[in-house]
Amino acid sequence: MKEFMNYRHSLTIAGAAAGFCYWYYIGCASGTCMITSKPFNSTLYGAVMGTLIFSLFQKNKTKSDDFSGNN
């Protein structure tokens, strides 16, 4: 379980770093972009995206493959 949490946190941190790098290298010069106009916004957005991407690869823990709701 601890390894699982470390993997999740590392993807969140990687997403935050990617968001910051996006702001730093590309960003929004005019300041009218909601996400990329400030480093905090783009870092937070990247962290959320990293967490969401992680959740795509997470396995569901179900006791059976019965999808009818009659477990």
Residue, then its C-alpha position, 0 to 999 in steps of 0.5 A: m500500500k505504501e508503494f501505491m501511495n508513493y506512485r500516486h504522489s510521484l505522478t501528482i508531483a510530476g503533473a505539477a512540475a509539468g504544469f509549471c514548466y508549461w507556464y514557464y516555457i509557453g505560458c500566456a503573454s497577455g495575461t488573459c488565459m485563466i490557467t496559464s497566466k499565473p504559475f500557481n494556477s498552471t501548477l495546480y492544474g498540472a497536479v490535478m491532471g497528473t492525479l486524474i491520469f493516475s486514476l485511469f490506471q488504478k485497478n478497481k477492487t471488486k469481489s466479483d465481476d457481477f455488474s447486476g448489483n446482486n453481490 
